[in-house]
Amino acid sequence: MPNISSAAKRVRVTEKRTLRNRQVKATMRTAIRQYLQTLESGSREVAEASLRNAISQIDRAASKGVIHKNQAARKKSRLSKRLASLAS
């Protein structure tokens, strides 16, 4: 336990931010998982809607600094590539 009040505050703030970041990341992962499940079902329209939701969640996580913008771009690219391979 910190002895200095500013250090104690940093601990409190870090705990709050960690919880918020964990929620954002979990929401993003859930959206990606749902998209991958809709891909397996084979319905292209549902998969496209699910992809839009997943991309939205990825962008939200990147804008909040939970993930790096390059990681967000890489995830979106890989998910889009999977939808394109469904067509062929």
Protein Blocks (a to p, Z undefined) as FASTA:
>chain_A
ZZbfklmmmmmmmmmmmmmmmmmmmmmmmmmmmmmmmmmnopaklmmmmmmmmmmmmmmm
mmnomacfklmmmmmmmmmmmmmmmmZZ
